Amino acid sequence: MPGMPLPPSSPLSIEPISMRVHDACRYTGISRSTLYLLIARGEVEVVKMGAATLVLTQSLRDLIEQKRERERICKSQR
């Protein structure tokens, strides 16, 4: 499937620098509406290329890492 990274065991495993909204939703497991909300809040970075909206892969990774860190902090304060 285009735009999706190959399994880590693949010798051609190259993560894309960006992906379309549909693929970003599949990559993260979140809905389109949630992704667009995160984009509107500035939590996920996008680039417009013509009519295409490309979501930066690093932005998705950063978002997940920030959420994980917040969760760790919350758990440690309980």
HELIX and SHEET records of a PDB file:
HELIX    1   1 VAL A   21  THR A   28  1                                   8    
HELIX    2   2 ARG A   32  ARG A   41  1                                  10    
HELIX    3   3 THR A   57  SER A   76  1                                  20    
SHEET    1   A 3 SER A  18  ARG A  20  0                                        
SHEET    2   A 3 ALA A  52  LEU A  56 -1                                        
SHEET    3   A 3 VAL A  46  MET A  49 -1                                        
END                                                                             
